[in-house]
Every structure is written in structure tokens, then in C-alpha cells.
Amino acid sequence: MVQNEVFRLCTCGSRRAYAQCCQPVHDDPSCAGKPEALMRARFTAFAQGKTEVLLATWAPETRPPRHALEDAQPRWLHLDIEASGGQPPEGWVRFQATGRQNGRFFTLQETSRFRFDDDARQWFYVDGDAQWRSLSAGRSAPCPCGSGVKAKRCCARD
């Protein structure tokens, strides 16, 4: 049974329905009123493989080529926003994201920088200070995605 889109929880971890959380930003990036809202929507876009959203919300001067976003990417599992702030034209978000690639779990800790563009009337991701760390998660350990289920019954089942 497919869960109704209106009630499906958003991938960003907000505990809100996707239709009321990140989907409006995916449909129209100017709906992100703050850097944190854009960060959540970008995480969800990465997790869902929505390349168009990523390109539309990345500052042109730091935007990677399309193929770099479409090539093999990690499977993003969990997002924790630690802090955020700023006022136009500059904002920031500090977060930790958990992912899995090539059978291994990892975390990305980053303080991202955002810029508000008055002409476009939207926030753009500019860049960030990233730190990557491998996680050792045994199959019987709790899954790093935060589900509370053993990894072998959750994200490590592939």
C-alpha cells in the first residue's frame, strides 16, 4: 500500500507532512523564508534525487555541473539541524546528516552559508565548511538513521 503524499512524513526530519514542509519549497524555492527551511528542502531533494531543485537553489557561482549531482550519490538517511541564523542578505545553518554509500555509513557535519537574492526573492546555498566522518555500525547495532531499529532490519538490509 502506498502512503498518501499528503500524510507522508517529510524526509528532512521535521515530523511534518512532506506536503506541508519541503514540497512547497521544491515547487517554488522562494517559499523558503529562512535558510533552515531551504536547508531542509535541499536535504530532502538530495534524498529524493531531485536534481532540478538542487540546481535551482544553488548559488550560480558555486553550483556544480548537473552531471556531478546526477552521478552516484550517497543514500541520505537522517538530518539534524543544530543551529541556524542570519538575516538577509546572509544566513547560515549548522547541521549533521547521516548517509550510506558503498555499504558504509557516514556523517557530514557542515556549517552552510546562504545568500538571499533580492532580484530572485529567494535564498541560495553558497557553500559550507564540511567535515566527513565514517561510522562503524554493526548489523546488530541501532541503525544510524535514528529509527531505533537494528541496522540489519533498517538501512543496512541491502
Phi and psi in degrees as a GROMACS rama.xvg file:
@    title "Ramachandran Plot"
@    xaxis  label "Phi"
@    yaxis  label "Psi"
@TYPE xy
-88.9784  129.109  VAL-2
-71.9297  137.599  GLN-3
-59.3762  131.581  ASN-4
-55.815  -33.1141  GLU-5
-64.5191  -32.1406  VAL-6
-105.399  -9.14773  PHE-7
-63.4027  129.673  ARG-8
-67.0077  144.521  LEU-9
-70.8008  143.323  CYS-10
-64.0106  -23.3871  THR-11
-72.7297  -7.86342  CYS-12
86.6287  11.5848  GLY-13
-72.5013  -14.6177  SER-14
68.8682  18.7531  ARG-15
-107.48  160.648  ARG-16
-66.1634  141.116  ALA-17
-53.7936  -40.7311  TYR-18
-62.28  -25.7183  ALA-19
-105.204  -1.08924  GLN-20
-112.166  -89.4176  CYS-21
-88.6353  -23.7186  CYS-22
-58.4475  -43.1419  GLN-23
-59.4326  -35.8758  PRO-24
-71.3958  -36.37  VAL-25
-63.3475  -38.4522  HIS-26
-74.476  -32.9145  ASP-27
-152.124  98.2764  ASP-28
-55.7711  -21.4897  PRO-29
-70.4814  -8.69538  SER-30
-71.4991  -17.5267  CYS-31
-75.8268  103.569  ALA-32
-77.1695  -18.5751  GLY-33
-140.472  160.318  LYS-34
-56.1687  -37.7202  PRO-35
-61.9608  -40.5259  GLU-36
-62.7882  -39.7455  ALA-37
-68.8328  -39.5385  LEU-38
-60.3615  -46.0136  MET-39
-60.1644  -44.76  ARG-40
-65.3011  -36.6561  ALA-41
-68.9247  -40.7742  ARG-42
-58.3829  -47.0819  PHE-43
-62.6469  -39.2802  THR-44
-63.9531  -42.1913  ALA-45
-60.1144  -46.8877  PHE-46
-63.734  -32.8034  ALA-47
-97.2456  -0.285462  GLN-48
69.5106  33.939  GLY-49
-91.7223  80.3925  LYS-50
-58.6412  -40.6226  THR-51
-59.7093  -39.3592  GLU-52
-65.1488  -44.0801  VAL-53
-61.5495  -45.4964  LEU-54
-64.4366  -38.3213  LEU-55
-72.44  -15.2488  ALA-56
-115.554  7.88356  THR-57
-101.611  131.437  TRP-58
-57.6419  132.741  ALA-59
-53.8659  -35.7911  PRO-60
-72.0514  -15.6519  GLU-61
-123.368  1.8786  THR-62
-66.9018  129.111  ARG-63
-77.0149  165.132  PRO-64
-67.6341  153.087  PRO-65
-50.9485  -44.7049  ARG-66
-61.3115  -29.7757  HIS-67
-66.7609  -29.6493  ALA-68
-84.9849  -24.3213  LEU-69
-91.0798  -17.7391  GLU-70
-66.7393  172.369  ASP-71
-49.3313  120.569  ALA-72
-117.785  159.59  GLN-73
-66.6041  161.174  PRO-74
-90.8186  112.496  ARG-75
-84.0954  132.374  TRP-76
-113.891  -36.6334  LEU-77
-155.027  143.39  HIS-78
-129.039  132.373  LEU-79
-122.614  118.268  ASP-80
-86.471  121.698  ILE-81
-90.8733  -37.6773  GLU-82
-167.44  157.993  ALA-83
-156.949  160.566  SER-84
-178.872  -172.448  GLY-85
108.002  162.507  GLY-86
-132.426  149.007  GLN-87
-49.7475  135.137  PRO-88
-97.5508  4.09984  PRO-89
-128.496  143.183  GLU-90
-148.023  172.201  GLY-91
-150.962  157.021  TRP-92
-142.841  128.853  VAL-93
-104.465  127.302  ARG-94
-145.524  167.691  PHE-95
-131.38  129.002  GLN-96
-120.04  143.438  ALA-97
-111.836  137.742  THR-98
-144.686  179.059  GLY-99
-143.167  134.16  ARG-100
-149.565  138.14  GLN-101
52.8836  39.0209  ASN-102
78.4151  4.64286  GLY-103
-121.067  141.119  ARG-104
-87.9777  152.109  PHE-105
-153.743  166.004  PHE-106
-123.159  149.273  THR-107
-119.623  119.262  LEU-108
-108.797  130.133  GLN-109
-149.665  146.293  GLU-110
-108.014  110.189  THR-111
-92.6202  146.269  SER-112
-109.123  138.164  ARG-113
-126.956  154.264  PHE-114
-132.678  135.078  ARG-115
-91.5775  127.89  PHE-116
-103.494  114.083  ASP-117
-62.3455  -37.7639  ASP-118
-65.6181  -44.9521  ASP-119
-81.4757  -17.0791  ALA-120
55.7362  46.1635  ARG-121
-154.826  160.308  GLN-122
-81.3951  146.746  TRP-123
-128.946  141.132  PHE-124
-73.6523  130.164  TYR-125
-100.706  -61.5756  VAL-126
-169.351  -175.929  ASP-127
-161.267  162.277  GLY-128
-97.5315  103.864  ASP-129
-103.43  142.565  ALA-130
-129.786  121.742  GLN-131
-101.73  141.171  TRP-132
-142.591  131.236  ARG-133
-73.9292  146.187  SER-134
-115.238  139.276  LEU-135
-101.625  113.923  SER-136
-128.445  107.019  ALA-137
-68.0687  158.832  GLY-138
-62.1751  -26.0577  ARG-139
-95.2238  -2.08249  SER-140
-79.5887  160.306  ALA-141
-59.5344  141.661  PRO-142
-65.0969  134.73  CYS-143
-62.7358  -12.2378  PRO-144
-73.1826  -12.0495  CYS-145
91.8777  8.48757  GLY-146
-70.1886  -23.2592  SER-147
88.0265  -3.62483  GLY-148
-94.6145  152.316  VAL-149
-59.826  144.165  LYS-150
-55.3831  -38.9677  ALA-151
-66.7434  -19.0934  LYS-152
-102.715  2.26739  ARG-153
-126.253  -113.267  CYS-154
-75.8429  -15.1629  CYS-155
-97.1465  14.8622  ALA-156
-79.7734  -8.44407  ARG-157
